[in-house]
Amino acid sequence: MKESIDCNVAFTLSDVELKDLVSARRLEMQFDYFVCPISYDDVNNKISYSVRHPVFILTEVNLPTVAQKIFSVFGIPWKTITVYPFMLHSISMSLFASVIGPFGGFFASGFKRAFKIKDFGDTIPGHGGIMDRFDCQFLMATFVHVYYTSFIRAPNPQKILQSIWLLTTEEQLQIYNTLREKLTLRGLILDRATNT
């Protein structure tokens, strides 16, 4: 029971900090310095900012029908809102941290009971090991990673090219031929046979 109380206190504090973080990010999102990936420009021989990630661009979002009905009860005719998608992702993550995050402590307690151990370690005297202090955070870190890779990460052509350079020459030629064939079928490039 002690661990679940620790996790609840930790995530209550995290929610307070998250509100401050969201307020600070709203200010930071106005400046490219804070939200644009930095890349090296070979042509100009300097560091430059890449294009903004879509989560940092103001977007008009349709409200769900339920939300529209709730607003209409109060006389507010909202159908859409203009928001940074980053804010919507922040809400999702904070809800998970508040509601599901504390179950990391319960999972860790069950795991320890299954193996009949009291603590995961003795790094912190009287508190168990590092895992005993951060079991909720490990669950949250896993969620954030899965959430990011599923909903936020945008395709990056540069990373695809880096992966292709690591392949053998035969595999690179196979990718080239397949890509050329597909682009020809879609009419985006001319077929060599008709071009000559």
C-alpha positions in Angstrom: 0.0 0.0 0.0 2.9 2.3 0.7 4.1 2.2 -2.9 0.7 3.2 -4.3 0.5 6.2 -2.0 4.0 7.3 -3.2 2.9 6.9 -6.8 -0.3 8.9 -6.3 1.7 11.7 -4.7 4.3 11.7 -7.4 1.7 11.9 -10.2 -0.3 14.6 -8.4 2.9 16.6 -8.3 3.5 15.7 -12.0 0.1 17.0 -13.0 0.8 20.3 -11.3 4.2 20.5 -13.1 2.5 19.4 -16.4 0.1 22.4 -16.2 3.1 24.7 -15.8 4.9 22.9 -18.6 1.9 23.3 -21.0 1.7 27.1 -20.2 5.4 27.5 -20.9 5.2 25.4 -24.1 2.3 27.6 -25.3 4.7 30.5 -25.2 7.7 28.6 -26.6 5.7 27.2 -29.6 5.6 30.7 -31.0 9.4 30.6 -31.7 11.0 28.2 -34.2 14.1 28.0 -31.9 12.1 25.8 -29.4 10.1 23.6 -31.7 11.9 23.1 -35.1 14.4 20.3 -35.5 17.9 21.6 -36.2 19.8 20.3 -39.2 23.1 21.0 -40.9 22.8 22.8 -44.2 25.6 21.5 -46.5 25.0 24.2 -49.2 25.3 27.2 -46.8 27.7 25.5 -44.5 25.6 26.4 -41.4 23.0 25.0 -39.0 19.4 25.8 -40.0 16.0 25.0 -38.7 13.9 22.4 -40.4 10.2 22.6 -41.1 8.0 22.7 -38.0 6.6 19.3 -36.8 2.8 19.2 -37.5 2.1 19.1 -33.7 3.4 22.6 -33.4 1.3 24.2 -36.1 -2.1 25.6 -35.2 -4.8 23.3 -36.6 -8.6 23.5 -36.7 -10.0 20.4 -35.1 -13.6 19.2 -35.4 -15.2 18.7 -32.0 -16.8 15.3 -31.3 -20.6 15.3 -31.6 -20.9 14.8 -27.8 -18.8 17.8 -27.1 -20.8 19.9 -29.6 -24.1 18.9 -27.9 -22.7 19.8 -24.4 -21.5 23.2 -25.7 -24.9 23.8 -27.4 -26.7 23.2 -24.0 -24.8 26.2 -22.6 -25.5 28.2 -25.8 -22.0 27.9 -27.2 -22.2 27.0 -30.9 -18.7 25.6 -31.3 -18.2 23.0 -34.0 -14.4 23.3 -34.3 -11.6 24.7 -32.2 -8.2 26.0 -33.2 -5.5 24.4 -31.2 -1.9 23.2 -31.3 -2.1 19.3 -31.6 0.7 19.3 -29.0 -1.9 20.4 -26.4 -4.2 17.5 -27.3 -1.3 15.1 -26.9 -0.5 16.6 -23.6 -4.0 16.0 -22.3 -3.9 12.4 -23.4 -0.6 11.8 -21.6 -1.6 13.6 -18.4 -4.8 11.6 -18.3 -2.8 8.4 -18.6 -0.3 9.5 -16.0 -3.1 10.4 -13.5 -5.4 7.4 -14.0 -3.3 4.5 -15.2 0.2 5.5 -14.1 -0.3 4.6 -10.4 -1.0 1.0 -11.4 2.8 0.7 -12.1 3.2 0.5 -8.4 0.6 -2.2 -8.0 2.2 -4.2 -10.8 5.6 -3.9 -9.2 4.1 -5.0 -5.8 2.5 -8.0 -7.4 5.8 -8.8 -9.2 7.7 -8.7 -5.9 5.1 -10.8 -4.1 5.3 -13.5 -6.9 9.0 -13.8 -6.3 8.7 -13.4 -2.5 11.1 -10.4 -2.2 10.6 -7.3 -0.1 12.5 -4.7 -2.2 14.1 -4.7 -5.6 17.4 -3.5 -4.1 19.0 -1.7 -1.3 20.4 1.4 -3.1 18.3 3.8 -1.1 18.2 2.6 2.6 14.7 2.2 3.9 13.1 2.7 0.5 14.3 -0.3 -1.6 16.0 0.0 -4.9 15.7 2.4 -7.7 12.8 0.4 -9.2 10.9 0.8 -6.0 11.0 4.6 -6.3 10.4 4.8 -10.1 8.0 1.9 -10.8 5.2 4.3 -11.9 7.6 6.3 -14.1 8.7 3.1 -15.9 5.1 2.4 -16.8 4.6 6.0 -17.9 7.8 6.0 -20.0 6.6 2.9 -21.8 3.3 4.6 -22.6 4.9 7.8 -23.8 7.2 5.8 -26.1 4.3 3.8 -27.6 2.1 6.9 -27.9 4.9 8.9 -29.6 5.7 6.2 -32.1 2.0 5.5 -32.8 0.5 9.0 -33.0 3.1 11.8 -33.1 6.3 10.7 -35.0 6.2 11.9 -38.6 7.9 10.0 -41.4 11.4 11.2 -42.0 12.9 10.7 -45.5 16.4 11.3 -44.2 16.1 8.3 -41.7 14.8 6.1 -44.5 17.8 7.0 -46.6 20.1 6.3 -43.7 18.6 2.8 -43.4 19.0 2.2 -47.2 22.7 3.1 -47.1 23.2 0.4 -44.5 21.8 -2.3 -46.9 23.9 -4.3 -49.3 24.3 -3.1 -52.9 21.9 -5.8 -54.1 19.3 -4.8 -51.6 19.7 -1.1 -52.6 19.2 -2.0 -56.3 16.1 -4.1 -55.4 14.6 -1.1 -53.6 15.5 1.2 -56.4 13.9 -1.0 -59.1 10.8 -1.5 -57.0 10.4 2.2 -56.3 11.0 3.1 -60.0 8.4 0.5 -61.1 5.8 1.8 -58.6 6.4 5.4 -59.5 6.2 4.6 -63.2 2.8 2.8 -62.7 1.5 5.8 -60.9 2.6 8.1 -63.8 5.0 10.1 -61.6 8.1 9.3 -63.8 8.5 8.3 -67.4 9.2 4.7 -68.3 12.7 4.2 -69.9 11.3 2.1 -72.7 8.9 4.9 -73.9 11.4 7.7 -73.2 14.1 6.4 -75.6 
